[in-house]
Amino acid sequence: MIVLNVLVALDGYKDSSDKASSIYDKYKAEKLKVAKVGDYVFLGSYEQDNNTSNGKEDVEWLVLEVKDGKVLVISKYALDCKPYNTSLAYVTWETCTLRKWLNNDFIKSAFSSDEKAMISKVTVSADKNPKYSTNPGNATQDQVFLLSITEAEKYFSSDSARQCKPTDYAVANGAYVNTYDQSDYGNCWWWLRSPGGNQNCAPSVLFDGGVGRFGGGVHGGDEAVRPALWIDLN
């Protein structure tokens, strides 16, 4: 990384900026190839500091699983704030507007054509809510998705591991942040894809990292979005 830092410092001198960008891209690719569970890797870019004048920031992802030449990742930070569904209605992950946004607007905004080609379209299971008998809908084919309750409890070893902070951009878009409890200060709630206690509710991970299985109304405007996806390393 020393060479990269030198080239960045020489920004504007001949082709140093292009060289720095090329070296950084290779560095990110190498990190992906050797990624292990618990590592952080980079792919794509998205507005995060809420300062559009300096461009989008690189997205950092936490590796949850490595399997068959693919890496399952979830964003380190909650990247945006969107309702699970734009209206209060009986929905499932299959029919909600957040799924459509993630697989259209978000993926187009966050990834180049080459990066999108690295993101596998996978079967996303219609996991039931472990506590309630609400309808989970049908399995879907998605490139970007949310974790289910089952997956959030499988891939994170504790409540504290599930805690998440939002980006400044997510906060500007309405993400509710804990500002009163020192132990959970700065954390947000983030949506899960499972159905909630009612068909018009969706669960989320809470400030303290616990899973709120009953959930809140799907049209809620203050839960943040923490995308997940499979990266194909082949």
Backbone torsions as a table, in degrees:
resi	resn	phi	psi	omega
1	MET	NA	-12.0	179.8
2	ILE	-62.9	-44.6	179.3
3	VAL	-59.6	-43.8	179.0
4	LEU	-59.6	-45.7	-179.0
5	ASN	-62.0	-38.6	178.9
6	VAL	-65.1	-44.3	-179.1
7	LEU	-65.8	-38.0	176.5
8	VAL	-62.4	-41.3	179.3
9	ALA	-63.6	-26.0	-179.6
10	LEU	-94.1	18.0	-178.1
11	ASP	-50.2	129.2	-180.0
12	GLY	99.1	-11.8	179.5
13	TYR	-94.6	108.4	-179.0
14	LYS	52.2	-125.8	-174.8
15	ASP	-106.1	25.6	-175.2
16	SER	-63.5	-36.1	-179.5
17	SER	-64.4	-43.1	178.2
18	ASP	-63.8	-40.1	179.0
19	LYS	-65.2	-41.2	179.2
20	ALA	-61.9	-42.9	179.8
21	SER	-63.3	-42.0	179.6
22	SER	-63.8	-43.3	179.3
23	ILE	-65.3	-40.3	-179.3
24	TYR	-65.6	-40.2	178.3
25	ASP	-62.1	-41.6	178.3
26	LYS	-65.9	-38.7	178.3
27	TYR	-61.1	-44.7	179.4
28	LYS	-63.7	-41.8	-179.7
29	ALA	-63.3	-41.2	179.3
30	GLU	-65.9	-38.7	177.2
31	LYS	-61.4	-39.8	178.9
32	LEU	-64.1	-42.2	-175.5
33	LYS	-63.1	-30.5	-176.6
34	VAL	-109.8	16.1	-175.3
35	ALA	-62.9	141.5	175.9
36	LYS	-123.9	161.0	177.4
37	VAL	-56.1	129.5	-179.0
38	GLY	98.5	-13.7	177.3
39	ASP	-75.9	162.8	171.9
40	TYR	-114.5	135.2	-179.5
41	VAL	-130.2	167.7	-179.2
42	PHE	-118.6	137.8	172.1
43	LEU	-157.9	130.4	177.0
44	GLY	76.4	178.2	178.0
45	SER	-146.3	150.4	-177.0
46	TYR	-155.6	148.2	177.5
47	GLU	-60.2	127.8	-177.2
48	GLN	-133.3	-37.3	-177.0
49	ASP	-88.1	3.4	179.3
50	ASN	61.1	28.9	175.1
51	ASN	-126.4	91.8	-174.0
52	THR	-68.7	-15.4	-177.5
53	SER	-68.6	-21.9	-179.1
54	ASN	-103.1	11.5	177.2
55	GLY	81.5	178.5	-179.6
56	LYS	-76.9	155.7	178.5
57	GLU	-102.6	148.9	176.9
58	ASP	-60.3	138.6	179.5
59	VAL	-90.2	128.7	178.9
60	GLU	-100.0	135.0	-175.0
61	TRP	-123.4	140.9	174.8
62	LEU	-92.8	128.9	179.3
63	VAL	-79.3	122.4	-179.3
64	LEU	-101.6	-31.1	-177.6
65	GLU	-157.9	145.4	173.3
66	VAL	-123.4	122.2	-173.1
67	LYS	-155.4	128.1	172.7
68	ASP	51.9	44.5	177.2
69	GLY	75.6	14.4	178.6
70	LYS	-128.3	155.4	-178.4
71	VAL	-125.6	123.3	174.5
72	LEU	-88.2	125.7	-178.1
73	VAL	-131.2	157.6	172.4
74	ILE	-133.7	145.0	-177.4
75	SER	-60.6	140.1	179.1
76	LYS	-63.1	-42.2	179.3
77	TYR	-110.8	155.3	171.4
78	ALA	-72.1	121.6	-166.8
79	LEU	-90.2	-22.2	-176.8
80	ASP	-156.2	178.6	178.2
81	CYS	-132.6	116.7	-179.5
82	LYS	-142.5	149.8	171.7
83	PRO	-69.8	155.1	174.2
84	TYR	-63.9	-35.7	175.1
85	ASN	-146.4	142.5	-173.4
86	THR	-70.4	-15.4	176.2
87	SER	-133.2	157.0	177.4
88	LEU	-75.9	106.2	-174.6
89	ALA	-150.8	165.9	175.4
90	TYR	-80.0	107.9	-176.1
91	VAL	-134.3	168.0	170.4
92	THR	-127.7	175.5	175.1
93	TRP	-55.9	-38.8	-178.6
94	GLU	-58.2	-36.1	-172.3
95	THR	-107.3	-4.8	-174.1
96	CYS	-74.8	155.6	-178.3
97	THR	-74.2	-23.5	179.4
98	LEU	-66.3	-38.0	175.8
99	ARG	-60.0	-45.1	179.9
100	LYS	-63.7	-41.2	179.9
101	TRP	-63.8	-44.3	-178.1
102	LEU	-62.7	-40.0	-174.5
103	ASN	-92.0	4.2	175.1
104	ASN	-127.2	-78.7	-175.2
105	ASP	-61.2	-49.9	-175.5
106	PHE	-64.8	-50.2	-174.8
107	ILE	-64.4	-34.5	178.0
108	LYS	-70.0	-35.1	-178.5
109	SER	-77.0	-35.1	-169.1
110	ALA	-92.4	-19.0	-171.2
111	PHE	-131.7	143.8	172.6
112	SER	-74.2	172.8	178.2
113	SER	-60.1	-42.2	179.0
114	ASP	-65.9	-39.0	179.4
115	GLU	-68.6	-40.6	178.3
116	LYS	-60.9	-34.4	179.4
117	ALA	-66.5	-20.9	178.8
118	MET	-83.3	-13.2	-176.0
119	ILE	-93.3	115.5	-176.1
120	SER	-72.5	142.4	167.2
121	LYS	-87.2	121.2	-172.6
122	VAL	-126.1	162.4	172.9
123	THR	-79.1	118.5	178.7
124	VAL	-98.8	115.3	-173.8
125	SER	-67.7	149.1	176.9
126	ALA	-91.1	76.4	-176.5
127	ASP	-71.3	135.8	178.2
128	LYS	-75.5	159.3	169.8
129	ASN	-74.9	123.9	-175.9
130	PRO	-62.3	-18.1	-175.1
131	LYS	-108.9	-27.4	-174.1
132	TYR	-122.0	155.9	-174.2
133	SER	-96.7	23.7	178.7
134	THR	-64.2	154.4	-176.8
135	ASN	-75.5	122.1	179.9
136	PRO	-84.3	-5.3	-178.0
137	GLY	80.3	-157.0	-177.9
138	ASN	-107.1	157.5	172.8
139	ALA	-61.7	150.9	-177.5
140	THR	-125.3	166.6	173.0
141	GLN	-110.9	110.6	-173.9
142	ASP	-137.1	154.1	168.3
143	GLN	-93.2	-36.0	-179.5
144	VAL	-123.7	140.1	-175.4
145	PHE	-154.3	177.2	171.7
146	LEU	-105.8	154.4	172.0
147	LEU	-69.0	151.7	170.9
148	SER	-87.4	172.7	174.9
149	ILE	-57.4	-48.0	-178.8
150	THR	-57.8	-43.4	-178.8
151	GLU	-70.5	-38.8	179.1
152	ALA	-62.7	-33.4	178.7
153	GLU	-83.9	-23.0	178.3
154	LYS	-78.6	-46.3	-170.6
155	TYR	-85.9	-17.6	177.4
156	PHE	-112.1	130.2	-171.7
157	SER	-80.1	-12.5	-176.4
158	SER	-159.1	167.9	175.5
159	ASP	-60.3	-42.2	-176.8
160	SER	-63.6	-32.7	179.2
161	ALA	-69.2	-25.4	179.6
162	ARG	-84.6	-12.7	-179.5
163	GLN	-60.6	144.0	-175.0
164	CYS	-144.8	142.7	175.4
165	LYS	-105.6	144.7	178.2
166	PRO	-87.5	159.1	171.2
167	THR	-74.6	163.7	176.0
168	ASP	-60.0	-34.1	179.5
169	TYR	-66.0	-42.2	177.8
170	ALA	-62.7	-40.1	178.4
171	VAL	-64.6	-42.2	178.9
172	ALA	-62.2	-27.0	179.3
173	ASN	-91.2	5.6	171.7
174	GLY	116.2	0.2	-179.7
175	ALA	-61.3	128.0	-178.9
176	TYR	-81.4	129.3	-175.7
177	VAL	-118.1	138.7	178.2
178	ASN	-72.9	119.0	179.6
179	THR	-122.9	13.7	-175.9
180	TYR	-122.2	-22.0	-179.1
181	ASP	-107.9	114.9	-174.0
182	GLN	-59.1	-35.4	-176.5
183	SER	-69.0	-26.8	-178.6
184	ASP	-117.1	18.8	-171.6
185	TYR	-59.3	131.7	176.8
186	GLY	85.8	-4.1	-179.7
187	ASN	-82.2	159.3	177.8
188	CYS	-123.7	171.2	167.8
189	TRP	-89.3	144.7	175.0
190	TRP	-136.3	137.6	-173.4
191	TRP	-63.1	146.7	166.1
192	LEU	-115.9	159.5	-172.9
193	ARG	-87.6	-15.2	-178.4
194	SER	-62.4	156.0	173.7
195	PRO	-70.4	154.0	179.4
196	GLY	-91.1	-158.7	-178.7
197	GLY	-69.3	-26.7	171.1
198	ASN	-120.9	162.3	-177.0
199	GLN	-70.1	-14.9	177.1
200	ASN	-104.9	21.2	176.6
201	CYS	-122.7	152.2	174.9
202	ALA	-133.3	140.8	-178.6
203	PRO	-76.9	165.9	175.8
204	SER	-151.3	162.3	171.0
205	VAL	-85.4	133.7	-172.5
206	LEU	-90.2	176.7	-179.5
207	PHE	-50.3	-43.4	-174.4
208	ASP	-85.1	2.7	179.8
209	GLY	91.1	-6.6	175.1
210	GLY	-70.8	158.5	-179.5
211	VAL	-99.3	120.4	176.5
212	GLY	-85.4	95.1	-170.9
213	ARG	-71.1	-33.9	178.5
214	PHE	-69.3	-42.5	175.8
215	GLY	82.4	-176.8	178.6
216	GLY	-120.5	173.7	-179.7
217	GLY	-55.2	136.9	-174.6
218	VAL	-63.2	-18.6	-179.4
219	HIS	-89.9	5.3	-179.3
220	GLY	-56.8	140.2	-173.2
221	GLY	-106.7	10.2	-176.1
222	ASP	-121.7	3.3	172.4
223	GLU	-82.7	143.6	-177.6
224	ALA	-93.4	169.0	-176.1
225	VAL	-116.6	124.7	179.5
226	ARG	-121.4	90.1	-174.0
227	PRO	-65.8	151.8	173.7
228	ALA	-129.1	153.5	-179.9
229	LEU	-164.0	162.1	175.6
230	TRP	-103.9	125.8	176.7
231	ILE	-99.4	126.0	178.3
232	ASP	-87.7	120.2	-176.8
233	LEU	-89.1	-4.8	-176.5
234	ASN	-81.7	NA	NA
